[in-house]
Amino acid sequence: MKKLYFIGSGKMAAAIAGGLVKSGCFHPGELGAFDPDANAAKLFSSASGIEVDTTDPAKKIAGAENILVAVKPQVIGAALMPYQALLKDKLIISIAAGISIARLQEITGAARIIRVMPNTPALVGRGASGYAASESVTIEEKALAGQILSSFGIAMELKENDLDAVTALSGSGPAYVFEFIQALADGGVAEGLPRNTALQLAAQTVIGAAEMVLQTGIHPTTLKDQVTSPGGTTSRALEVLAAQAFSGTVIKAVRAAAERSRELGKN
């Protein structure tokens, strides 16, 4: 019997499986997966060392303790409804973006649902996930979900109506950070640095600043003040960012993404 069986074996699923094995949370033999796409199955197996079924998974689903759903939202009904009778008594953990707990219950027939919003840094073991559980999920099952998600980053239990904000902040957030890293590097290149040098300095600066926030627990405003000398270079740069409404623009971007997440959820 598999302790956790993946339906879908894309990049995020592979990151989760790899994190579970690497952390020692699960042995590869305790995990299994299904994906009709042979190429995706091969990549998943190579990344995690876990066997992937490419034909009818009914027997494996029936014998699994818990199911992790990692299919694209637009095909979730077609992927799960044929196995509804087998899924109804399982704990379902879903990373399908925008699919509500109520909709997952409708599709699977299961009462015990945990809906997760992970992000792509999970691929390098630095994920940030928010998750929400249906009322019938037990404390032990929530702990299991937290253990799974913590194997590739940090995980926070929230109310389901908070997941649109999580989608906008940490789900979409890597794209905002990539944009910022690119802009930092472009600024360095404009000042004469080689492209690769500027990109490495920019990326490492973002990593270092983020680690300072996480490790010290000091508020970002205080950390910013520690870098900023009166009348110095940082002060001059921050004046430009303030004049261009940098902070306000980022806040508006996050709120726009959250609104779009709510729209997609309704659809």
C-alpha positions, 0 to 999 in steps of 0.5 A: 500500500502506498502512503501517498499516491500522486495523480499528475506528475508535472514539475511541481509534483516532482518537486514535492516528491523529491522533497519528501524523499530527500528529507526522509519524510517518505521512502520512495517505496511509500510513494507512487504516481500516475500520469498518462503522459509518458514523458512527464512520467519519465521526468518525474521518476528520474527526479524522484526515484518513484515509479509512475503508472501510465495506464489505468491507476484504479488499483493503485488509487484503491490501495493508497492511503492518501491522494495528492492531486497535481493535475491542471485545473482545466482537466481536473474533472476528467482526471478524477471523476472516473475514480470517484468511487475509489476517492470518496474515502481518501484524504485528498490533497490538491495543488490544482490552482483555483479549485475550491474545496467545495468543487474538489468534494463534488469532483471526488466525492470525498469529504476530507480535502486539503487545498494547497497553494504552493509556489515554484521555488519548491523546485529548489527546496525553497517553497512557500505554501498556504493550505486550507482544510475542510471541516472533516480533516483531522488534526493528524491529517493536517499535520501530515499535510504540513509535514509534506509541504514543509519538506520543500519549504515553509507551510502555513495553515490558513482559511480557504478565503485567504488562499487568493491572497496567498496566490497573489503574494507567494504564488505569483510572487516569484515572477515579481522577484524575477522582474526585480532581479532583472531590473537590478541587473540591468541597472548594473549593466547600465553602469558598466558591469558584465551581464553575468556578473550583474545578474549573479550579484543581483540574485545573491543580493535578493537571497541575502536580503530575504535571509536577513528578514527570515533569520533575524526577525527584524522588520524590513523597515529597520533593516532598510534603515541599517543600510541607509546612511543619510545623504548616501547612495542608498538614500538617493536610490530610495528617493527615486523608488519613492518618487516612482511609487515603488511600494504602492505599485507592488501593493497594487500588483498583489491586489490585482493578482488576488482579484484575478484569482477570485475571478478564476475561482468563480469560473 
